Amino acid sequence: MLNINRPNITNLAQSTLTLVRFKRQSTQANQLNASTQKIVNQLSVLSASRKQPQLLKLCNEDLIKHRTIMNAWKLIQRKKFQRQQHQLDLQYKSIRNAMEDLKQTSPALYEMANAKSKLRFTTFPIEMRVPTDYPPTKPWVHAYSPKK
């Protein structure tokens, strides 16, 4: 249980102490007005890059080991990406060949397969709430009809 002492404050300039988890903290120092807090937040966002930890200074042997491991990891990642890209290229070639065969054998079916739908949002009405895993704050509108 937290022990919090809250004395009556009659004067805002009066500095009071608050006991939070058995630490003495000045309430005057922790409270900033809204504009000052906004400036502090903006500066903390701007200086976020400076808050990153400094690079470790490694000896030459450790640096060589680190670079070797990183190069091996990059090589593995590059080969993995190239395999995926090659697989996608084969799939795209197969799709193009199938479409060319369809175009030559049945132009009518080819046109139907490539026809653009005039309805843009056929699966879910854009005006409705996006489906999520959580219940909505407003109940479902059962009498919904799309705008015309």
Residue pairs with C-beta under 8 A, 6 or more apart in sequence:
2 20
2 21
3 19
3 22
4 18
4 19
4 20
5 17
5 18
5 19
6 18
7 16
9 16
15 26
15 27
15 28
16 26
16 27
16 28
17 24
17 25
17 26
17 27
18 24
18 25
18 26
18 27
32 40
58 66
99 110
99 113
102 109
102 110
102 113
103 110
124 131
125 144
125 146
127 146
127 147
128 144
129 136
129 138
